[in-house]
Amino acid sequence: MKLSCKSLILASMLVLAGGAAAIAQAPAGQIPAAAGQNAAAAPTVAALSQSARPDSIVAVLDGKNMTLAQLDNWAKLINPSPDMPIDQRRLQVLRLLVTMQAFSDAAKAQKLDASPEFQQKMDLMKESVLQQAYIDKTIMTAIPDSELKARYNKEAAAIPPEPEIHAEHILVKTRGEAEDIIRQLGKGADFEKLAKEKSIDGTASLGGDLGYFTQGQMVDAFDKAAFALKKGEYTKKPVQTQFGWHVIKVLDIRKKQPPTFDEMKLYLQNVIMRERYQQEQRKVLGQFKASYPNAGIAKAMALPALQDDGAVDDD
């Protein structure tokens, strides 16, 4: 598990904003409005607006001035909801900081910061923040388009060409109904018209159109029957699946094209970032001195982990 300054602050805000219900409903990386608040009805605060001076004092907490610039630095860590007006984001962060500091002062008054448990948590937080700082500096740097395009060319070339078909179908409940439709098609009936009139599938309004698909995307019996047809042909015998009885027609057959660079760009970025992380992980673990007196633990630690610890976080 990886802790971070942001996650700790976010967790505090979620508790203050309504406990478990707020935690369950809050989107990742966003802070819900404080309990009882209606963001739509929140007042506009000129002193926290885009035009406010960065060096203006927004609060005095325990006798210490807090400037707007300092508030914005906190906001970068806390990451409030991006679709809020800037004055409301700043107000939300300020409320959070005031509440947190009030609780912090109360905890210090009870000397909770002197407990071994608190020190252990702070040590863990320090290690986690340092880990994230190292990752941000060495791994989470911009990937040049030239590297992404080179990787795209490699990945796209590795995608084997495979046929895909454009098909339509008519789904009915009984074999007899399907056989009757096949007889009508043999007499020249229009497939799409019959699909709109007879099919019980959700594609009926589209004339039974299923679009393009490759082998393996449909249930087995349907898949085999469809890919056995040539362009323009329809099944002369009904095809049974768990959904009912089908009559299938193939409209087109083509080679599936690989996704475009833009379609793969985000995927490629994630792949490269993960590879960077894994490479850097091997490097730092190779430099780190660790030993395990117990042979069982030593053997277990030598095995690959089931999943990466401290996976790359793009926050």
C-alpha positions in Angstrom: 0.0 0.0 0.0 1.3 3.4 -0.9 0.4 6.4 1.3 0.9 10.0 0.1 0.4 13.4 1.6 -2.6 13.9 -0.7 -4.2 10.7 0.2 -3.9 11.4 4.0 -5.4 14.9 3.5 -8.1 13.6 1.3 -9.0 10.9 3.8 -9.3 13.6 6.5 -11.6 15.6 4.4 -13.8 12.6 3.5 -14.3 11.9 7.2 -15.2 15.5 7.9 -17.5 15.5 4.9 -19.8 12.7 6.1 -17.9 9.6 7.0 -18.3 6.3 5.2 -21.0 7.4 2.9 -18.9 10.2 1.5 -15.9 7.9 1.1 -18.0 5.4 -0.8 -19.5 8.0 -3.2 -16.5 10.3 -3.8 -14.8 10.0 -7.2 -11.1 9.2 -6.9 -8.9 12.3 -6.6 -11.9 14.6 -5.8 -13.2 16.0 -2.5 -17.0 16.0 -1.9 -18.6 19.2 -0.6 -18.7 19.5 3.2 -21.8 17.9 4.7 -24.9 20.1 4.5 -23.3 22.4 1.8 -24.9 23.1 -1.5 -22.1 24.0 -3.9 -24.6 25.6 -6.4 -25.8 28.0 -3.7 -22.3 28.9 -2.4 -21.5 32.6 -2.3 -18.9 34.2 -4.6 -15.8 35.3 -2.6 -14.0 38.1 -4.4 -10.9 37.9 -2.1 -10.5 34.3 -3.4 -11.2 35.0 -7.1 -8.8 34.6 -10.0 -7.9 38.3 -9.8 -7.0 38.3 -6.1 -3.3 39.1 -5.2 -1.2 36.1 -4.4 0.4 37.9 -1.4 -3.0 38.8 0.1 -3.7 37.4 3.6 -6.6 35.0 3.5 -6.4 33.7 7.1 -4.5 34.0 10.3 -4.3 30.5 11.9 -2.9 30.3 15.4 -1.3 33.7 14.9 0.4 32.8 11.6 -0.6 34.6 8.3 -1.6 32.4 5.4 -1.3 34.0 1.9 -3.4 33.2 -1.1 -0.2 31.7 -2.7 0.3 29.4 0.3 -3.4 28.4 0.1 -2.9 27.5 -3.6 0.1 25.4 -2.8 -2.0 23.4 -0.4 -4.7 23.1 -3.1 -2.2 21.4 -5.4 -1.7 18.7 -2.8 -5.4 18.4 -1.9 -6.6 18.4 -5.5 -10.2 19.6 -5.1 -12.9 19.0 -7.7 -11.6 20.7 -10.9 -15.0 21.7 -12.2 -15.6 24.1 -9.3 -15.1 27.9 -9.7 -11.7 28.9 -8.4 -13.0 30.9 -5.5 -15.1 27.9 -4.3 -12.1 25.5 -4.7 -10.0 27.9 -2.6 -12.8 28.3 0.0 -13.1 24.5 0.2 -9.4 24.1 0.8 -9.3 26.8 3.4 -12.2 25.2 5.3 -10.4 21.9 5.2 -7.1 23.4 6.5 -8.8 25.3 9.3 -10.7 22.2 10.4 -7.6 20.0 10.2 -5.5 22.5 12.2 -8.2 22.7 14.8 -8.2 19.0 15.2 -4.4 18.9 15.1 -4.1 21.5 17.9 -6.6 19.5 20.0 -4.5 16.3 19.4 -1.3 18.1 20.5 -3.0 19.4 23.6 -3.6 15.7 24.5 0.0 14.9 23.6 -1.1 12.4 20.9 1.8 13.4 18.8 4.2 12.0 21.4 2.8 8.4 21.1 4.8 5.6 19.5 1.9 4.9 17.2 2.0 8.5 15.9 5.7 8.4 15.3 5.4 5.2 13.5 2.7 6.6 11.2 4.9 9.7 10.5 7.9 7.6 9.7 5.7 5.6 7.2 4.4 8.8 5.7 7.9 10.2 5.3 9.0 7.1 3.5 6.0 7.1 1.2 6.3 10.8 0.3 10.0 10.3 -0.5 9.2 7.3 -2.6 6.6 9.4 -4.6 9.0 12.3 -4.9 11.6 10.0 -6.4 9.1 8.5 -8.8 7.9 12.0 -9.9 11.4 13.0 -10.6 12.8 9.9 -12.3 9.7 8.3 -13.9 6.8 10.6 -14.3 8.4 12.8 -16.9 7.0 13.7 -20.3 7.3 11.0 -22.9 8.4 12.5 -26.3 6.0 11.9 -29.2 8.9 10.3 -31.1 9.2 7.6 -28.4 5.4 7.1 -28.4 5.3 6.8 -32.2 8.2 4.4 -32.3 6.4 2.2 -29.7 3.2 2.5 -31.7 4.8 1.3 -34.8 6.2 -1.7 -32.9 2.9 -2.5 -31.2 0.8 -2.0 -34.3 3.1 -4.2 -36.4 2.8 -7.0 -33.7 -1.0 -7.0 -34.1 -1.8 -10.0 -36.4 -4.1 -9.2 -39.3 -7.4 -10.9 -38.8 -10.7 -10.9 -40.7 -13.7 -9.2 -39.4 -17.2 -9.4 -40.7 -20.1 -7.0 -40.8 -23.3 -9.0 -40.1 -26.9 -8.6 -39.3 -29.3 -11.2 -37.8 -32.8 -12.0 -36.9 -33.5 -13.6 -33.5 -36.7 -15.5 -32.8 -37.9 -17.8 -30.1 -38.5 -21.0 -32.1 -36.9 -23.0 -34.8 -40.1 -23.0 -36.8 -40.1 -19.2 -36.9 -36.5 -19.1 -38.1 -37.3 -21.6 -40.8 -40.2 -19.5 -42.0 -38.0 -16.4 -42.2 -35.4 -18.4 -44.2 -38.2 -19.4 -46.6 -39.3 -15.8 -47.0 -35.7 -14.8 -47.7 -35.5 -17.5 -50.4 -38.5 -15.8 -52.1 -36.8 -12.5 -52.1 -38.0 -10.9 -48.9 -35.9 -8.0 -47.5 -33.7 -9.1 -44.6 -33.7 -5.7 -42.8 -37.4 -5.4 -43.1 -37.9 -8.9 -41.7 -35.6 -8.1 -38.8 -37.5 -5.0 -37.9 -40.8 -7.0 -38.0 -39.8 -10.3 -36.5 -36.6 -10.1 -34.4 -36.8 -10.1 -30.6 -33.2 -8.8 -30.3 -32.3 -5.3 -29.3 -30.9 -4.7 -32.8 -34.3 -5.1 -34.4 -34.8 -1.4 -34.9 -31.5 -1.3 -36.8 -32.6 -4.1 -39.1 -30.6 -6.6 -37.1 -27.3 -4.8 -37.7 -24.4 -6.0 -35.5 -21.7 -3.9 -37.0 -18.2 -5.4 -37.5 -16.8 -8.1 -35.2 -13.9 -10.6 -35.2 -13.8 -14.3 -34.4 -14.4 -15.0 -30.8 -16.5 -12.0 -30.0 -19.8 -13.8 -30.4 -21.1 -17.0 -28.7 -19.5 -20.1 -30.3 -22.4 -21.4 -32.4 -23.2 -17.9 -33.8 -19.5 -17.3 -34.4 -18.9 -20.5 -36.4 -22.0 -20.0 -38.6 -21.3 -16.3 -39.3 -17.6 -16.9 -40.3 -18.6 -19.8 -42.5 -20.6 -17.4 -44.8 -19.4 -15.4 -47.7 -20.2 -11.8 -48.4 -24.0 -11.5 -49.2 -24.9 -15.0 -47.9 -27.3 -15.8 -45.1 -27.6 -19.0 -43.1 -29.9 -21.6 -44.8 -30.5 -23.4 -41.5 -31.4 -21.7 -38.2 -28.6 -21.3 -35.7 -29.4 -22.0 -32.1 -27.8 -20.3 -29.1 -28.8 -19.7 -25.5 -30.7 -16.6 -26.7 -32.9 -18.3 -29.2 -32.8 -19.1 -33.0 -30.9 -16.9 -35.4 -30.8 -16.2 -39.1 -27.5 -14.5 -40.0 -26.5 -12.6 -43.0 -22.9 -11.3 -43.8 -22.8 -7.9 -45.4 -19.0 -7.4 -45.7 -15.7 -9.1 -44.9 -12.5 -7.2 -44.5 -9.1 -7.2 -42.7 -9.3 -5.5 -39.3 -7.2 -2.4 -39.2 -5.0 -1.7 -36.1 -6.0 1.2 -33.9 -4.7 4.6 -34.8 -1.9 6.3 -33.0 -4.3 8.7 -31.2 -6.5 5.7 -30.1 -3.4 4.0 -28.6 -1.6 7.0 -27.2 -2.9 6.8 -23.6 -2.4 3.0 -23.6 1.2 3.5 -24.8 1.9 6.2 -22.2 0.7 3.8 -19.4 2.9 0.9 -20.8 6.0 3.1 -21.0 5.4 4.5 -17.5 5.0 1.1 -16.1 8.2 -0.2 -17.8 10.1 2.8 -16.4 8.8 2.0 -13.0 9.7 -1.6 -13.2 13.2 -0.8 -14.5 13.7 1.8 -11.8 12.4 -0.6 -9.2 14.9 -3.2 -10.2 17.7 -0.6 -10.0 16.9 0.7 -6.5 16.2 -2.8 -5.1 19.6 -3.9 -6.5 21.3 -1.0 -4.7 19.4 -1.5 -1.4 20.9 -3.7 1.3 18.4 -6.1 2.7 18.9 -9.6 4.2 16.5 -12.1 5.8 17.9 -14.4 8.6 14.9 -16.7 8.1 15.3 -19.0 5.1 11.6 -19.2 4.4 11.3 -15.4 4.3 14.4 -15.1 2.2 13.0 -17.7 -0.3 9.6 -15.9 -0.4 11.2 -12.5 -1.0 13.2 -13.9 -3.9 10.0 -14.8 -5.7 8.3 -12.2 -8.0 5.6 -10.3 -6.2 2.0 -11.0 -7.2 1.6 -7.3 -8.0 3.9 -4.2 -7.9 4.2 -2.5 -4.6 3.8 1.2 -4.8 2.6 1.2 -8.4 3.1 4.3 -10.5 0.5 7.0 -9.5 -0.2 9.8 -12.0 -1.6 12.1 -9.4 
